[in-house]
Amino acid sequence: MKSIEISARSVEEAVKMALEELQMKENEVNVEVLEEPSKGFLGILGSKMARVKVTEKVDPLKNTRKFLEDIAEKMGVIVDVVVKPEKGGYITMELVGDDLGILIGRRGDTLDALQYLANLVANKNNLGARLKIILDAENYRARREETLIKLAVRMADKVKKTGRKIVLEPMNPQERRIIHTALQHEDQIDTLSEGEEPFRKVVISLKS
């Protein structure tokens, strides 16, 4: 994050000089006036220059995109990061490129780890509302959702037949939500999450 302090005869002149130095536009920065200019005796003695601090605005999505592109490159993969419109309180960032399997990992483990880091980066120094990032690659999230829905239905049927509860493997919050949603209209089935992150699990059981 770039920042600079500049003194000049007026606030406007100081800001202009700072923008030229930073090679940025006014809507890309925050301006803090440290000292207002003042005229001294006879307009000369004791006069003070204006002093401003101009700081680059934090763009959390831009920073997160660059982070993901850099870390992918270090893993030997060149990607573009496409940011999709916010939906349901989440912003999806899609990794686009060739041979992205290494970024997805076994059962999405690597993708989940990158998603966790992306959320940390997106919310570092972010003064606005907390951003919630979902990271996707090669349509993995949609394919995983389909798999989880089938798993939920299959496990619910098993619980109905045996009467015994089933504890699923640890899942991230988005995946647990898929299980809960898939079974929310099942009259005989209850679902709940138990445990601590990142080992929190969904429990499927009969309604008491």
Secondary structure as UniProt FT lines:
FT   STRAND          3..8
FT   HELIX           11..22
FT   HELIX           26..28
FT   STRAND          29..35
FT   TURN            42..44
FT   STRAND          50..56
FT   HELIX           60..74
FT   TURN            75..76
FT   STRAND          80..83
FT   TURN            88..89
FT   STRAND          90..96
FT   HELIX           101..104
FT   HELIX           106..108
FT   HELIX           109..123
FT   TURN            124..125
FT   STRAND          133..137
FT   TURN            138..139
FT   HELIX           140..162
FT   STRAND          166..167
FT   HELIX           173..182
FT   TURN            183..185
FT   TURN            187..188
FT   STRAND          189..194
FT   TURN            197..198
FT   STRAND          201..206
//
